[in-house]
């Protein structure tokens, strides 16, 4: 499989699903912005979606993706990799290369696409873009990790209860440390114990890239990484429950996850996962065991 450019979407080499529930251990707040929605009784409301005719809090997939990419940047740089943040103006697509006459990678790729050189453009992106742009996406490129919105929905599709609380805060002048006069505000948050069903779908990712996602997932479960706003005030700690891992594709043979490129390594999940209905799958503790093996591949991979 080393001849195949895995970052291309032209061929499906493998599909991996990570599913389960995010359960907030402490208060959780993902807001709607500075302006409260019409009719809101608080200054800072949590984001909601209409499910079954009822407005309920949820965790946007974009928020989860942002958390994962932010952590992945730190982990990749600890490994000595040159990766971009993914923020506007700071992606690999924004970088200017002398060999392109000083134009950005995005401009060069768009020029090649206009000239009908789609295969060459994909190859150039694969060679020049950082690992995280391939995993999470970049300008004009869809990544190989898709993060669904996490809704409070049970196994049978029923709507789960999401208790919401309100706290009163005080705005502080960071320069002087003094309290702003008349600066009381009310913050809405999700009370601890709410359950949000999430899923991550990864396509074509090498085992080392899956290991990077696995490490981030473990850090999230262990409380090293938090979700949402007000993290410095103790918000955003979550746990994972009911975790399920599943994989299938031409690079999944029996219990083995084959190497996808020359820097990857094969992983045998025989002691953690089993094949059923075309999927190599594991749940609960075995799912964590499978992810731990992929995490080892990330730790050992020589990617510089």
N, C-alpha and C positions, 0 to 999 in steps of 0.2 A: 504493500500500500504506500510505500515511500514515494512513488512517482505521482501519486494523486495529491493535488493541492486541497487539503482538508478545509481551508477557509473558503473555498468556492462552494456555492449552493447548487452547483450543477449536478452533483451526485450525492445521494444519501448513503453515507457510510455507516452511521449508527445513530440511534435515537436513545436518549437517556432521560428518564423521568424521576424527579425527586418530589415527593408529595407528603403532606402531613398537616399538622396544625401548629400555628404560632399562638402560644398562650402567654399573655402578659403577666409577669410576676409582680410588676409594679404599675403605677399609672402610665398610660400610653397616650401620646398626643400627636396626631398628624393633622395639621390645621388646613384651613381653606385659604389662608393668606391674611393680609393685614385688615381688609375690610370684612366685617361680619356679614353673613348672608341676610337677606331681607327677613324680618321677623325673628331674628335670633335674639335671645334674652341675654347673651353674653358677648363680651368684646372679641374674644378669640375662640371661635367654635371649631369643633373637630369636623373633618371631612366626612360626608355621608353620601350614600347611594340609595336609590329606590329599589328595594327588593320586595316583590310581592305586594306592592302598594304601601310599603312602610319605609321611611327613611332611616337607615341604620349606618353606624360607623363602619368603615372598612380600611384596609391597608392597600393603597395603590401599588400595582406592580412596579411602577416607575420609582417609588420610594424604596422598595426592596432592592431593585436593581442598582440604585444609587448607593445604598449601603454596601452591597457586595462589591461594586467597583471601587469604592473608596478604600475598603479593606484590602482588596486585591492589589491596589496601587502600593500600599505599604508593604505587603508580603512580597511582591515582585521586586521592589527596590531593595528590600532586605536581602534578597537573593542576588543582587547586583545587576538586575535587568534595567534597561532603559525603557520606561513606559510613560505614557502621557496620562493626564488626569481625566481626560474625556470631557472636561469643561469647555464651554464655548471659547474658541480662539486658542485652545491649548491641546487640540487633538493632533494625531499624526498627520491628518489630512491638511492641517494648517502649516505644517513644517515646510520650509523652503529648502530645496536641494540644489547645490551648485551645478550638478550634472544635468539638471533640467533647465538651466539658464536662469536660476534664481526663482522660478515659479514654485507654487505649493504642490504637494503631492496630489491634492484634489484637482487642481487645474490640469496637471499632467494626465491624470486618469480620465478626466472629462474630455480632454483633447483626443486621447486614444479611443474612447468610446465613440466620439463623433466620427472618427476615421474608420470605424468598423473593427477595431482591434480589441474586441472584448476579452478574448483569452489572454492576450498580452497584458491588458489592464488588470485582470484578476491576479496574474502572476506578479505584476509589479506591486500591487497592494500586499500580497502575501510576503514579498521580500522586504518591503519598506515599513509597513505598519507594525506597531508593537503588538505583543500577544494580547493585551487587554482590548485593543480595538477590534481584534479578530473575535474575541470571546463576546464582548458586550456591544460591539458595533461602533460606528463612527459616521461622519458625514458621508452620505450617499452609499453607505454600506450597512446592511442588516447583519447584526452579530449572530452568534450561534448559541446564545443563551437567552431564552424567553422567560420572563417572570410574570406570572398571572397576578391579577388583583386577588387579594386575600379577603374572602367574605366570611361572615359568621354563619356558615351553613354546615349542618351535620351530615353524617354518612348517608342518611336517607333523603337528603335535600331539604330538610326542615330548617327553618330560620332559628338561630340560637339567640339567646338573650345576651344583650350587650349593655350592662349597667354603665351609666355616664354620671360623672360628678363634676363639680365646679369648685374652683379655688379662687381666692382673691389674692392678687399680686400687687406689688408696689414697684414703680419704675424708679431706678437709681441712676443718677448721673455718674457715669463711669470715670469721668475726669476728677470730679470733686468728692464723690462718694456720698453726696447728699441726696435726700429723697426729693423727687420732683413734687411740687405742690399740686394737689388735686390729681395725682397720677395713679390712682387706684384703677385696677382693671380686673376683669373676671376671665378666668381661663377654664375652658371645658376640657375634659379628659375622659378616657375610658378607664373604668375601675379595674383593678387586678382580677384576673381569672377569666377574662373573655377569650373565646376560641375563634381563630380565623384560619380557614382552610386555604392553604397555598399550594402552588405547584411551580416547579421550574423544569422547563424542557430544554435540553441541550442536544444539539445535533452536530455530529462530526468531530466533536472535541476529542483531542488526544487524552490519554489517561492522565498525563501530568496536568492538563488544564482542568479536567474533572477533579483532580486532587486539590487544585487551588480552590474550586467551589466547595469541596468537601471540608477543607480547613476553615473556610469562612463560616460555613454552616455550623461547625463544631464550636467555633469561637462565639457565635451568636448564642448557641445553646448554653454555653458555659458562662455567659454574662460579660464577656470581654468586649462584645459589640452590642450596641443598642440601636433601637429603631425610633424614628420620629424626632420631635423637638423636645426642648427643655431637658436635655440629657444631663446637664450640669446640676439640675435640680432633682435628680434621681428618677427621671422618667425614662421609659423605653426599654427596660430589661424584659426579655422574653425567653421562653423555653420552647422546645420543640417536642411535640407528642405525636404518636402514631406515624412515625417516619416510615416511608416506603421508597425503595430503590428499585428501578426496573430499567433494563436495557435490551435492545434488539438491533439487528442490522448485520451487514456482511462482515463487519469487524468484531462481531460477537459470535463466537463459535463454542457451543456447549456452555461450559462454565468460565470460558476465557474471554477476556477483553483484549483483543489483539492490539499491537502497536500500530499507530496511525501514521507516524513519520519516523525518520531516522533517529530522532532524539527521544522518542517514546519508548516505553517498555511494556511487555505483556503482563497482564495481571490475571491470576487464576482465583476465582471467587467460589471454588467448589465447597469450601467449608463455611460459606456465609449465604450463598444464594442457590436457587434451584430453577430449572427451566419448566415453565408452565405456559401453555397457550402461546408459544412463540416468544415469550419474554424470559430473560434471566432476571429473576426478581428476589428481593429480600425485604423483610419488614421488621420493625422494632429494633431490638439489639443487633440482629443480623444485618440490618440495613446500615447501622453505625459501623459494624465490623467491615462491611464491604467498602464503605467510604474511607475507613482508616487505611485500608490497603491502597486505595487510590491516593490518599494523602501522602503515603510513603513515596509513591512515584514522583509526586511534586517535589518533595524534599530532596530526592536523589537526582532529579533531572538536571542535566548540564545544558542550560539554555542561553548562556551568554555568547 
